[in-house]
Amino acid sequence: MHERSARSRQPDIFRWRFLVFSLLLLVTFENLYAQKDEGFGNVSAGTNVGTTTAAAFLEIGVGARAQAMGGAFVSLAQDATAMYWNPAGIGKISGFEANFTHVNWLVDTNFDYVGIVVPIGGAAAVGVNVTVFGTGEQPVRVVGQEEGTGEFYSSQDLAAGVSFAMNLTHRFSFGLNVKYIEQRIWNSSANGFGIDVGGLYETQFDGLQMGFSISNFGSDMGLSGRDLRNVLDPDILNEGVDNIPVSYETDSYTLPLLFRFGLSYQRPLLLEGSNLTIAVDLLHPNNDEESINLGAEYLMVDTFTLRVGYRSLFLSDRISSLSLGGGLFLPTSSDMTISIDYAYVDWGILNTVHNFSVGLKL
């Protein structure tokens, strides 16, 4: 009898430990922000608005499902895109899974993501992910040769990561993603490393989940390379000292550090195999104000999904807001399931963005 009572108390004890851990993590994260913000001249006093960060492409959300739900995904991510949103989520994957995402991003840029996850037994999983963002070739233009010099340049950003997640209990998972980051424009580049950590908790309330993640904690990045070299005459009024080689030095900037905390609730609705999921994420970035993302998804007979989202709620200068989308699950003759997802995101004066994702699951 005493043993049964002790076992019945274990979930409550773990739940309180999780809440205390989350609070301690948040306090630690605030201290990290205080350290990161030192030395930066913020445009808006008392906030992070206007803080310059490097590798802005890391702020572009991955996966059409998450984008259609307004980016409210930190407590839902349990597929190959979880390595971006919350690496703890890959611990819930039971078989091989892959995701391929392509986005024709703003101002003629392209964004692509590939993620592959393999479970290890029933308690852990490993994954690899690659994100590429960039433009095609553009003509080099200088003063006096506005039509082009005959040379062409391109820009490309890259993040390549390795993830690991473990289910510490049947309710709580913890994950880590370590990534190499590179930004390149013509003959100059910057590189660094970043770490993402996250936790996922299935509460005792059926269908209610909690999640948190810290993304892009890592090294500062600054450009260097051949394009920053030049020759100057330090004394144009006198002869004898000409064409001195010089190298320009750019500032280094921190990565776009972001803390997310989210809740999601799922319950059966109407037809068998149908359910409704609602989610909310609280965001605390190091380069903007705090905001809230909202999302909802309706799954119909385990086949079709409809999604809607609203991002950047309470953000005073938000550009993006409404998002819509849907998905389709296609079982095959083998044990593989193919998922196709689409998202429409309204970016206001910057135009709209169409997201496409294909998922494979064994």
C-alpha positions in Angstrom: 0.0 0.0 0.0 2.8 2.4 0.9 4.5 1.5 -2.4 1.4 2.3 -4.4 1.1 5.7 -2.6 4.7 6.5 -3.3 4.2 5.7 -7.0 1.1 7.8 -7.2 3.0 10.8 -5.9 5.8 10.5 -8.4 4.0 12.2 -11.3 3.1 15.2 -9.0 6.7 15.4 -7.8 8.0 15.3 -11.3 5.5 18.0 -12.4 6.7 20.4 -9.7 10.4 19.6 -10.6 9.6 20.5 -14.2 8.0 23.8 -13.2 10.9 24.7 -10.9 13.4 23.7 -13.6 11.6 25.9 -16.1 11.6 28.9 -13.8 15.3 28.5 -13.0 16.0 28.2 -16.8 14.1 31.4 -17.4 16.0 33.3 -14.7 19.3 32.0 -16.2 18.2 32.9 -19.6 17.4 36.5 -18.5 21.0 36.7 -17.1 22.3 35.5 -20.4 20.4 38.3 -22.1 21.8 40.9 -19.8 25.3 39.8 -20.7 24.5 39.7 -24.4 22.9 43.1 -24.4 25.9 44.9 -22.8 27.6 47.1 -25.4 24.8 47.3 -27.9 23.1 50.6 -28.5 19.4 49.8 -28.7 17.2 52.1 -30.7 14.4 51.9 -28.3 15.6 52.5 -24.8 14.7 49.9 -22.2 13.9 47.2 -24.9 15.8 45.0 -27.3 14.2 46.7 -30.3 16.9 47.8 -32.8 19.6 45.5 -31.5 21.7 44.3 -34.4 22.2 40.5 -34.7 24.0 38.3 -37.2 22.6 35.4 -39.2 19.1 36.7 -39.4 18.1 33.7 -41.6 18.0 31.7 -38.3 14.8 33.5 -37.5 12.9 32.1 -40.5 10.6 29.3 -39.3 11.0 25.8 -40.7 8.2 23.6 -42.1 4.9 24.6 -43.7 2.8 23.1 -40.8 4.4 25.3 -38.2 4.3 28.4 -40.5 0.6 27.9 -41.2 0.0 27.8 -37.4 1.6 31.1 -36.9 4.9 29.7 -35.5 3.1 28.4 -32.4 4.9 25.1 -32.4 7.4 24.7 -29.5 5.0 22.4 -27.6 3.9 20.5 -30.8 7.1 19.8 -32.7 7.5 16.0 -32.8 8.8 15.6 -36.4 11.9 16.3 -38.3 11.3 20.0 -38.1 11.6 19.8 -34.3 15.4 20.2 -34.6 14.6 23.9 -35.3 11.6 24.5 -33.0 12.4 22.3 -30.1 15.0 19.5 -30.4 13.4 17.6 -27.5 10.5 16.7 -29.9 12.6 14.3 -31.9 12.7 12.0 -28.9 9.0 11.2 -29.5 9.7 10.0 -33.1 9.2 6.2 -33.3 10.6 5.5 -36.8 12.8 7.0 -39.5 11.5 10.5 -40.5 12.6 13.2 -43.0 11.3 16.6 -43.9 12.1 18.7 -47.0 11.0 22.4 -47.0 11.3 25.0 -49.8 10.2 28.6 -49.6 10.4 31.3 -52.2 11.2 33.9 -49.5 11.0 37.7 -49.7 12.8 39.8 -52.4 13.7 36.9 -54.7 15.5 34.9 -52.0 15.2 31.1 -51.5 15.0 29.2 -48.2 15.5 25.4 -48.0 15.6 23.0 -45.1 16.4 19.2 -44.9 16.0 17.3 -41.7 16.5 13.5 -41.0 15.8 11.8 -37.7 16.5 8.2 -36.6 15.3 6.8 -33.3 17.6 4.9 -30.9 15.6 2.2 -29.2 12.6 3.7 -27.6 14.2 6.3 -25.4 16.3 8.5 -27.6 16.8 9.8 -31.2 19.5 11.5 -33.3 19.1 13.8 -36.3 20.9 15.9 -38.8 19.6 19.1 -40.4 20.8 21.6 -43.0 19.3 25.0 -43.7 20.3 27.1 -46.8 19.3 30.6 -47.5 20.5 32.8 -50.4 20.1 34.5 -53.7 21.1 33.7 -57.3 23.9 35.5 -59.0 23.7 39.3 -59.2 25.8 41.7 -61.4 28.5 43.7 -59.6 27.9 47.4 -60.0 30.2 50.2 -59.0 30.2 54.0 -59.5 30.8 54.7 -63.2 29.7 51.2 -64.1 26.1 51.1 -63.0 25.1 48.6 -65.6 27.7 46.1 -64.3 31.4 45.4 -64.4 30.9 42.0 -66.1 31.4 40.2 -62.8 28.7 38.5 -60.7 28.3 37.8 -57.0 26.0 35.7 -54.9 25.2 35.5 -51.2 24.4 32.3 -49.2 23.8 31.5 -45.6 24.2 28.0 -44.2 23.4 26.2 -40.9 24.3 22.5 -40.5 23.4 20.8 -37.2 23.4 17.5 -35.3 20.6 16.9 -32.8 20.2 14.4 -29.9 17.1 14.0 -27.7 16.3 11.6 -24.8 13.0 10.7 -23.1 14.0 11.1 -19.5 10.6 9.8 -18.4 7.5 8.8 -20.4 6.3 12.4 -20.0 9.4 14.6 -20.2 11.9 14.8 -23.1 15.1 16.9 -23.4 17.0 17.7 -26.6 20.0 19.5 -27.9 21.0 20.8 -31.4 24.6 21.9 -32.1 25.1 23.7 -35.4 27.8 25.3 -37.6 26.7 28.6 -39.1 28.2 30.4 -42.1 27.3 33.6 -44.0 28.9 34.4 -47.3 28.7 37.2 -49.8 30.9 37.1 -52.8 34.5 36.7 -51.4 33.8 37.5 -47.8 32.3 35.3 -45.1 31.6 34.9 -41.4 31.2 31.7 -39.4 30.4 30.6 -35.9 28.6 27.9 -33.8 25.3 27.9 -32.1 23.4 25.6 -29.6 19.6 25.0 -29.3 18.2 23.3 -26.3 14.6 22.4 -25.5 12.2 20.5 -23.3 8.8 18.9 -23.9 6.4 17.8 -21.2 3.1 15.9 -21.5 1.0 16.9 -18.5 -1.4 14.8 -16.5 -4.3 16.6 -18.3 -5.1 14.5 -21.3 -4.0 16.4 -24.5 -2.2 19.2 -22.8 1.5 19.7 -23.5 4.2 22.2 -22.5 7.4 23.0 -24.3 10.3 25.4 -24.1 13.4 26.1 -26.2 16.4 28.4 -26.3 17.7 28.9 -29.8 20.9 30.3 -31.2 23.1 30.7 -28.1 26.6 30.8 -29.5 29.5 32.8 -30.9 29.5 36.3 -32.3 30.0 36.6 -36.1 31.9 39.2 -38.2 32.7 39.3 -41.9 36.2 39.0 -43.2 37.7 38.2 -46.7 39.1 39.5 -49.9 36.3 42.0 -50.6 37.3 43.9 -47.4 40.9 44.5 -48.7 41.9 47.7 -50.6 44.7 50.0 -51.3 44.7 53.6 -50.1 46.9 56.7 -50.3 47.2 57.9 -46.7 48.7 61.3 -47.8 47.1 62.5 -51.0 48.8 65.9 -50.7 52.3 64.6 -50.9 54.1 62.1 -53.1 56.1 59.1 -52.1 53.6 57.1 -50.1 51.1 55.4 -52.4 48.9 52.4 -52.6 49.2 51.2 -49.0 47.4 47.8 -48.6 44.6 48.0 -46.0 42.0 45.6 -44.7 38.6 46.9 -43.4 37.3 45.4 -40.2 33.6 44.8 -39.6 31.9 44.6 -36.2 31.0 41.3 -34.8 27.4 40.7 -33.8 25.6 38.1 -31.6 23.3 35.5 -32.9 19.5 36.1 -32.8 18.9 34.6 -29.4 15.3 33.5 -28.7 13.5 31.9 -25.8 10.2 30.2 -26.5 7.6 28.8 -24.1 4.4 27.2 -25.3 1.3 25.3 -24.5 -0.9 23.2 -26.7 -4.1 21.3 -26.2 -5.5 18.5 -28.4 -8.9 16.9 -28.1 -11.1 14.6 -30.3 -13.8 16.4 -32.3 -16.8 15.2 -34.3 -15.7 12.3 -36.5 -13.6 9.4 -35.5 -9.9 10.1 -36.3 -10.6 13.8 -36.2 -9.3 16.3 -33.5 -8.7 19.9 -32.9 -5.3 21.3 -31.7 -4.8 24.8 -30.4 -1.4 26.2 -29.5 0.2 29.4 -28.0 3.8 30.4 -27.9 5.4 33.2 -25.8 8.6 34.6 -27.5 11.4 36.6 -25.8 14.1 37.6 -28.4 17.3 39.6 -27.9 16.5 41.9 -30.9 12.9 42.8 -30.5 10.0 43.0 -28.1 8.2 40.1 -26.5 5.3 38.7 -28.5 2.8 35.8 -28.8 2.1 33.4 -31.6 -1.3 31.6 -31.9 -2.2 28.6 -34.0 -4.9 26.0 -34.6 -5.1 22.8 -36.5 -8.1 20.6 -37.4 -7.3 17.0 -38.5 -10.1 15.2 -40.4 -10.3 11.4 -40.4 -6.5 11.1 -40.1 -6.1 12.4 -43.7 -6.7 16.1 -44.2 -5.7 19.1 -42.0 -6.7 22.7 -42.0 -4.6 25.3 -40.2 -4.7 28.9 -39.2 -2.3 31.1 -37.2 -1.6 34.6 -36.1 1.9 35.7 -35.2 3.6 38.6 -33.4 0.5 39.4 -31.3 1.2 42.5 -29.1 4.3 43.4 -31.1 4.0 47.1 -31.8 5.7 47.2 -35.2 4.7 43.8 -36.5 4.8 43.1 -40.3 3.5 39.5 -40.4 0.2 38.5 -38.9 -2.2 36.0 -40.5 -1.3 32.6 -41.9 -3.3 29.8 -43.4 -2.6 26.4 -44.7 -3.4 22.7 -44.9 -1.9 19.2 -45.3 -2.5 15.8 -46.7 -1.3 12.4 -45.4 -0.8 9.8 -48.1 -0.2 6.2 -47.0 1.7 4.0 -49.5 1.7 0.3 -50.2 4.8 0.0 -48.0 5.0 1.1 -44.4 5.9 4.7 -45.5 3.6 7.6 -45.0 4.0 10.8 -47.1 2.8 14.1 -45.8 2.4 17.2 -48.0 1.9 20.6 -46.3 1.3 24.1 -47.6 1.3 27.5 -45.8 0.3 31.0 -46.9 1.9 33.7 -44.8 1.0 37.4 -45.1 4.0 39.7 -44.7 2.1 42.9 -45.2 4.0 45.4 -47.3 6.7 42.9 -48.0 4.3 40.7 -49.9 3.1 37.1 -49.2 5.2 33.9 -48.8 4.2 30.4 -49.9 5.7 27.5 -48.0 5.9 23.9 -49.2 7.0 20.9 -47.2 7.2 17.1 -47.9 7.6 14.6 -45.0 8.5 10.9 -45.1 7.8 8.6 -42.2 8.5 4.9 -41.7 
